[in-house]
């Protein structure tokens, strides 16, 4: 898994890791059932604490993107109807909006205005 972190990015590292994994899954680099590197391996490769990676993995598990299996590690969940891609793009849109001074509620209002 080829992920990079931007140390100048104001977002916490776990959010950056989660975003990078979302992107990789959304773009098809990882498909349903594919195993991800362990938190320790990924943390070592990125130069961050494994607990930071675990926090990102837990967030993605709660979103239904990843699943944890005892003894088998972390893998991409079977994602129905492109939900992972939409979640990933929604997070990216929110990040972009924040860079331009808009918040979550502003985005919701903009979506409500669409036909």
Steps between C-alpha positions, in 0.01 A plus 500: 500500500656822386379780726653835573423751771529876474662631816381852411138383488317630809286185524598241761713213370228239557264698274767520231557122519126432487464731200786331316351154561153623394654633180686173432180299549288746302742496208511120495856451626345271762185299443262310724684233695848643439719508811669820608842517661495478877483821699855438617629452144314801365599717794864403453488579129342840566714581802202530735373311802307179434223626732445792261450253215268289718290808571463559125417131442232512773343807341487320165358189666224710654423639151473144365806530276726262693440190707713354776537125520672340795811321377452625143567871539322789335337468160273698274135423567261397226360839412149511358397760243819705493451631851874509571566717198226743603626515858854559375391775264283659768798518734711654224227754425479594867878540518495724192213704642690553826801627306268762349344597831178298480381250757289186499175690549585730208542195276171355617327828418661501153381144438146591603503780242578259216209388280 
